[in-house]
Amino acid sequence: MTYYTIVGKTVTCPHWNEKITLKGKYLLSSDTDIAKFLYATCPIVENSKLPLSKQINNFKLLRCPNKDNRCELLDQFKKVININTDGYSQ
């Protein structure tokens, strides 16, 4: 069985000056307390992928100006975490 954990990191978007929570998804190892980073998401980018009627009003008109929606903040998640010591404190 495969298990994942999500680690949130609250930051201020450098382009929009909005406080957002990025989410990093980690794959848990079955035999250790180590989790490996898979990817991170931004609520502004994720919201813009939804149909207009389903978008969150706070982010409805915001679009990521970065090429390929990549932001340096998404790359600042740790590549490997120990779920007992790192937990949700990024």
Salt bridges, closest charged atoms under 4 A:
GLU46 OE2 - LYS49 NZ 3.58
ASP75 OD1 - ARG70 NH2 2.69
ASP86 OD1 - LYS78 NZ 3.32
